[in-house]
Amino acid sequence: MMKLDRTAAHDVLENVVVQANTLGRPVCVAVTDERGALVAFTRMDGAPFRSIKLSEAKAYSAARLGVSTAAFHERLARDAMPASYFADPMLTGLPGGAVIRSETGATIGGVGISGLAPAEDQQLADNAAAAHMTRQD
């Protein structure tokens, strides 16, 4: 199985930074491996301090669950259950986390964005994950 190495993780970071610079708004970006362990992180100048941990939790959640945090949020709302039911304090349902997949569709990591509105964080994360897939082809 393909792994998400440090170089690929930094490519994902840079993709998000370019997107955020285009919007003129700073974010924090975290990239994890398939187990949710942090591989790369950046906090753009001016990004909220609270976004540091939020971006890491979003990347972790996407990698561990194999779905976006927006999808996890929808499930939590639909089933009226708190994330704490999953017995993992690092999980979050805040939108802004996306799964990074290999060319075969296997989960190889997660990307988490924080600093914008939740839907905007999710869009940046989805774009970065999709761009990583495209670069593998």
N, C-alpha and C positions, 0 to 999 in steps of 0.2 A: 504494500500500500504506500502511496505517495505521502510524504510528510510535508508539513509547512515549515520550511527552514527560515532562518533569520533573514536572509535576503528577500524571500518572498513576503515575509511579514512586513519588512520595511517598505516594500513596493506597495502593499495595501495601505500602510500609513500615508505614504506620499500621495497616493490616489485621493485619499480623504482630504488631506491638506490642500491639494489643488482645488478640489471641489469647494471646500470651505473658503478659500481665498477668493474664488470666483464670486461667492455670495458676500464676501467682505465681512465674514463673521467667524470668530475663533471657536474651536472645539477641542475637546480632549478625545484622543483615539487610542484604543487598546486593541491588541491582536493577541489571541491565545492559540495554543495548540489544540488538538482534538480532545484533550482532557480538561481544558480550561485553564491551563497554566500560562501565565503571561509570557509572551515571547518578545513583544515590542510595544512601546508606549510613547506618546508625545502629547504635550499640552501646549497648544498654540498660545502665543502671547495674548493675554487678556481673557483667556477662557476661564470660566468660573472654577474656583478651587473645589467646590463640591463635585464637579464633573469628573475629577480624577477617579474617585472610587466608583462612581456611577458608570463610567465608560468601561472599566474593568469588569464590573458585575454584569453588564450587558453582554460583553464578549464571552465571558465565562458561561453565562446562561445559554446563549445560542449554541456554543460548542457542546456543552453537557447535555442539553435537551435535543439538539439536532433540528431545532426550528427557530425561527426569528423570535425575538422577544415580543414583537407585536402579536404574533400567533399565540404565544404563551399568555399574553395579556388577555386576548380574546377568550382563551380557554378558561382562565381564572374567572373572568366576568361571567361567562356562560354557565359555568358550573358553580358559581358563587362560593369559591374557595380561596383562601389566602395562599400565597406562595409558601408560607411556612409549613403547609401540609406536606410539602416535598422533603422536609427534614434536612434542608441544605440552606444555611443562612446567606450564602452568596447568590442564590437565585433571585432574579428580579423579572417582573413582567413589564417594566418600563420600556416602551418602544425605543429602538436604537441599536439593537443587536441583530446581527445576521450571521448565518452559518457560512463558513468558507468550505467549499467542496472540491474534491479532486475531479478529474475528468470522468471518472466512473461514478460520481455522485456520492462517494464516501465523505463523511465529515472529517475534515483535516484541521479545522480551527474555527475561530469565531472572531468577529470584529465588532467592537462596541464604540458608539459615538455618543457624546454628551456635551451639551452646551447650547443647543438650539431647542425649538419646540419638539416634543416627542415625534411627531410625524416627520419633521425635517431630519431629525437624528436618524430615524428609520430609513428614510430615502437615501441618505448618504451611505449608511451601512449596506443597504441593498445594492446600491450602485458599485461600491467597492468590492463586494463579494462577487457580483456579476462580472466586473472587470477582471478579477483574478481568474475566473473560469475561462474568459475569453483569451487571456494571455497563455493559458495552458494548451489551447487548441493548436 
